[in-house]
Amino acid sequence: MTTQEQTQLPLAGATVEQATRPKNAPRSLFQAQIVVRVTHDPGHSFLDRMIALVEGAKRQKTPNEIALSILLAGLTLVAPVFGVARPAHAARFDQGCCDVTA
């Protein structure tokens, strides 16, 4: 069937398959082709520049963030001291140097 004959079908815009198939038959999927033309060099597109802006963003720490960093660093340094001193302290109580029952 030629293109001219297809345009003369009773349904406007219908193909031969659509005009001749039963109503309950499954329809064919629409097939299309997408052509993408890249007009920018790699790394120079708008999206690449936005990503570079976000990745390179620098900001100063707030006073609360600085205080929290100092607190965590101090606790990290003090924790091993207590870990080492605890068994020695427990050994002192086992020897009976201090009366805890009184």
Residue pairs with C-beta under 8 A, 6 or more apart in sequence:
1 16
6 15
6 16
9 15
9 16
9 19
10 19
11 18
11 19
17 28
18 27
42 48
61 69
92 98
93 100
